[in-house]
Amino acid sequence: MAANRVKVTIECADCKSRNYQLTKNRQKHPERVEYKKYCRRCSKHTQHKETK
């Protein structure tokens, strides 16, 4: 069952710093995910996108 979960890194869309590492379910979300998370470098909540 755990074969469907993969590690992904998400980066801030504004400053391009890679802030978070998390896992996602490959079957439910085959496309790249986007979250609104807090960026310490920008000191505000920004859009974060999945990187390769």
URUR-V998182 format. One line per field, one symbol per residue. ss: DSSP state (@ for helix, = for strand, . for the rest). burial: 1 if it has 16 or more other C-alpha atoms within 10 Angstrom, else 0. A space follows every 10 residues. Layout:
BEGIN
ss=???
burial=???
END
This chain:
BEGIN
ss=.@@@====== ==.....=== =====..... ...======. ...======= ..
burial=0000000101 1110000100 0000000000 0000001110 0000010111 00
END
